[in-house]
Amino acid sequence: MASETYVHDGSSFNEATQIYVNVGGTFKEVDEGYANVSGTYKLVFSAFTATSFVTLSPGTGSFAVPANANAIHIQSAVGAGGGAVRGADYDKAGGESSGAGGGSGAYVSDKVFSISDSETMSYAVGSGGSAGNGSHLNAIASAGTSTTLSGSSTGTLFTLNGGGGSRGTGGGAQGPLRTNVAGTAGSGTVATGLTTGIFKDSDGTNKNINTLSGGPTSSFNDNGDGVIGQNNGNCGGDNCKINGSNGGSSFNGNIAGGAGGNVNARTNGSAGTRGSGGGGGGGQLSGGGNTLGGAGGNGEIVYRFLKVR
C-alpha cells in the first residue's frame, strides 16, 4: 500500500498528485515512486486514480484501456432477459391460460479483473427478447441475447447468456388447453477476478478493492446465473380467471422481473429491466379476451478503470 506523498510549498505541506523527473533534459511524469526503507523499496506514490463509471447500452463496440491502468472494475453486467407470451382464453375448453414469464440473464456485480495497459476491450451488450403476442393459442417469445467483454491481450473476461423466452403452444379454440413453458435461466462463464489489492479512488483516498459493494447485489466479487420465469399454468373451468406470470428476477433477486398481467385490472404483462424477464399476460378477461406479455429487459455493462497494487 502506497502512503501519500507530500511536498512543502514554502508555507505548508500539500499532497502531491503529480511528480515529474528530468530525463535527458525533458520532464516526464512519474507513474509510481518508491523509497528505500531499511533496504527494501516500497511504493510511496501512484499517479493513477480511478476513472468515472461508464454505462454501455445494447450493441457492440470497443474501447481502449488508458495508460497506467491495470484493472477494470465491473460494477454491473448482465445478459438480457427473455420475453413473455400473452395469456389465452378458449371457447368451452374447460380452462384458461396464464402467460409464463421470461427468464433472466446471468450477471456480474462488483468484480475486478486484471487487464493490460493500453489494450483494446471489445464488448457486446444484449437486447431484451421480444414478447410473444401473436396467436394466443400458439405463442412464442424471443430469448434475450448475450453480454460479453474481452481484451485483445487478456482474452475473454465474461460471457453472460440471456434468459430464454416463454412459450404457450398446442392450444385449440375448444381445447386442448395450451402447454405453457417458462423462459429458461441464462448461464454465465466468468474469468477469475482479483480479490485483494489497493487502488486510489476518484476522491483521492486509498481503498482495498474488497470494499467495493455498490453494484446491484451489494456484494464484492459476485457473479451467477439468471433464474427461470414463473409459470402459473392453466386454471380449471370455463371462464375461470388467471393472472399472468412474473418474469424471472435478475442480479440474484435484486432486480424484479416484469409483473404478470392482471385480468381484473385488464393490464398487460410489463417489460423486464436490467436483464430480468418480461411478465406474461393474463387469461380470460370479463367478457372474454386476454392481455399481452412484456419484453425482456436489456443487458448492460457498467465499468471503470483502476490501478491496483
HUSULKA-V756171 format. One record per backbone hydrogen bond with DSSP energy under -0.5 kcal/mol. CO is the residue of the C=O (numbers start at 1). NH is the residue of the N-H. E is the energy in kcal/mol with one decimal. If there is no record, write none. Layout:
# HUSULKA-V756171
co->(CO	CO)
nh->(NH	NH)
e->(E	E)
This chain:
# HUSULKA-V756171
co->(5	7	7	12	14	19	21	21	22	23	26	28	31	33	33	35	35	36	37	40	42	43	45	54	54	56	59	61	63	66	66	70	71	72	72	73	73	74	74	75	76	77	78	79	80	81	82	83	84	85	88	90	94	96	97	98	99	100	101	102	103	104	106	107	108	109	110	111	112	113	116	119	120	121	122	123	124	124	125	126	127	129	130	131	132	135	137	139	142	145	147	148	149	149	150	151	155	157	158	159	159	160	161	163	164	166	167	168	169	172	173	175	176	178	179	181	183	184	186	187	189	194	197	198	199	199	200	201	205	207	208	209	215	219	222	224	227	230	233	235	237	242	245	246	247	248	250	250	251	254	255	258	259	261	261	262	262	270	273	275	276	277	278	279	280	281	282	283	285	289	289	291	292	294	295	297	298	300	301	302	302	303	304	305	306	306	306)
nh->(16	9	14	9	7	30	23	28	24	26	23	21	47	44	45	37	42	38	40	37	35	3	33	56	303	301	125	123	121	69	118	115	306	74	113	75	304	110	111	110	302	108	300	105	163	129	278	166	132	281	97	92	237	235	88	100	245	85	183	248	82	186	79	224	77	222	221	74	194	72	119	65	152	63	150	61	126	148	59	299	145	296	142	133	86	138	171	168	83	80	160	124	157	158	122	155	151	191	149	161	189	147	106	144	103	141	181	139	179	175	91	174	172	180	169	167	229	164	226	161	159	112	209	309	201	207	50	204	201	199	211	212	218	222	109	107	104	101	98	96	240	283	280	230	257	277	254	255	254	256	250	247	270	244	263	266	267	279	276	105	297	258	102	294	261	99	291	242	288	284	285	87	269	84	272	81	275	78	56	75	76	54	73	51	70	71	308)
e->(-3.6	-0.5	-2.6	-2.4	-2.4	-3.8	-0.7	-2.7	-0.6	-1.3	-3.2	-2.2	-2.5	-3.3	-1.5	-0.8	-2.7	-0.6	-1.5	-3.3	-2.3	-0.7	-2.1	-0.5	-2.3	-1.1	-3.1	-2.6	-3.3	-1.6	-0.6	-2.1	-2.6	-0.7	-2.4	-1.0	-1.3	-0.6	-1.8	-0.9	-3.1	-2.6	-1.3	-0.6	-2.4	-2.9	-2.6	-2.0	-2.1	-2.3	-2.6	-0.8	-2.6	-2.1	-2.1	-0.5	-2.4	-1.0	-2.8	-3.2	-3.2	-2.8	-2.5	-1.8	-1.9	-2.1	-3.9	-3.2	-3.4	-2.4	-1.9	-2.8	-2.4	-2.2	-2.3	-1.8	-0.5	-2.6	-1.9	-2.4	-1.9	-2.8	-2.4	-0.9	-1.8	-0.5	-2.0	-2.9	-2.8	-2.1	-3.1	-2.0	-2.6	-1.6	-3.0	-1.8	-2.6	-3.2	-1.9	-0.7	-2.5	-2.3	-2.0	-2.9	-2.7	-2.7	-2.6	-3.1	-3.5	-2.1	-3.7	-0.5	-2.0	-0.5	-2.0	-2.6	-2.0	-2.5	-3.1	-2.5	-2.5	-0.5	-2.8	-2.5	-0.7	-2.7	-2.4	-2.2	-3.0	-2.5	-2.0	-1.9	-1.2	-0.6	-3.1	-2.8	-2.6	-2.9	-2.8	-1.0	-1.7	-2.8	-3.1	-2.4	-0.6	-2.6	-0.6	-2.2	-1.5	-0.5	-2.7	-3.0	-2.5	-3.0	-0.6	-0.8	-2.1	-2.9	-1.7	-2.1	-3.1	-3.3	-2.4	-2.6	-3.1	-3.1	-2.2	-1.8	-2.5	-1.1	-1.5	-2.2	-3.7	-2.3	-2.5	-3.0	-1.1	-1.9	-3.2	-1.7	-1.3	-2.8	-2.9	-1.9	-2.0	-1.7	-0.5)
